[in-house]
Amino acid sequence: MRTVIAGGHGQIALRLSRLLTERGDQAVGLIRRPEHADEVRAAGAEPVPFDLETASVEQLARVLGGADAVVFAAGAGAGSGAERKDTVDRGGAVLLADAAETAGVRRYLMVSSMGADAHSELDGDPVFRAYLRAKGAADDDVRTRSALDWTVLRPGSLRNDPGTGRVRLEPHTGRGSVPRDDVASVLAALLAAPGTAGQTLELVAGEVPVPEAVAAFVD
């Protein structure tokens, strides 16, 4: 399987690239900054410099040629303002969906966020509200596309401690946190389980082994 990962230098994306490479898959990491290529390559992925904020659907569709799946793991990142939450976290995800449809790539995994809702009124920091609304709008867009076999994954608060390989994966888990290692493991399992398409799942740390947790949602 050849998987193209938008946001290929991100912490979850690098972990996912390693897992895919270890099981014999091909991973391609889209990166905005060419100087990140060595880190992406060290994770086993093919780095491809690509700016989701300036590219066209046709340009991205050409990059997706020959891919079996795409993963949206990009984000504007800490320190960015509300405008870039829209252009990256929403606009980049929509661009990837448009390009996947154009290139004939059906499998689409969205790395979203717990609490993402484009329509709710949220308290707290206005930039964080913009982030969640952008994520929610991207989720809403992808879930309308009959040409995509989409799965939306909404992790809780992300941690950098080692993964346990045990999670709680449900349509609604309630608030919680999860190691990035385990998010990547769930993404890898979802890619290998196309029967999970058409579902929005929340993810936090738990007691169920990842393969069993994902298998429970195979249609």
Secondary structure, DSSP 8 states (H G I E B T S, - for coil): -EEEEETTTSHHHHHHHHHHHHTT-EEEEEESSGGGHHHHHHTT-EEEE--TTT--HHHHHHHTTT-SEEEE-----TT--HHHIIIIIIHHHHHHHHHHHHHT--EEEEE--TT--TT----S-HHHHHHHHHHHHHHHHHTT-TT-EEEEEEE-EEE-S---SEEEEES---S-EEEHHHHHHHHHHHHT-GGGTTEEEEEEE-SEEHHHHHHTT--
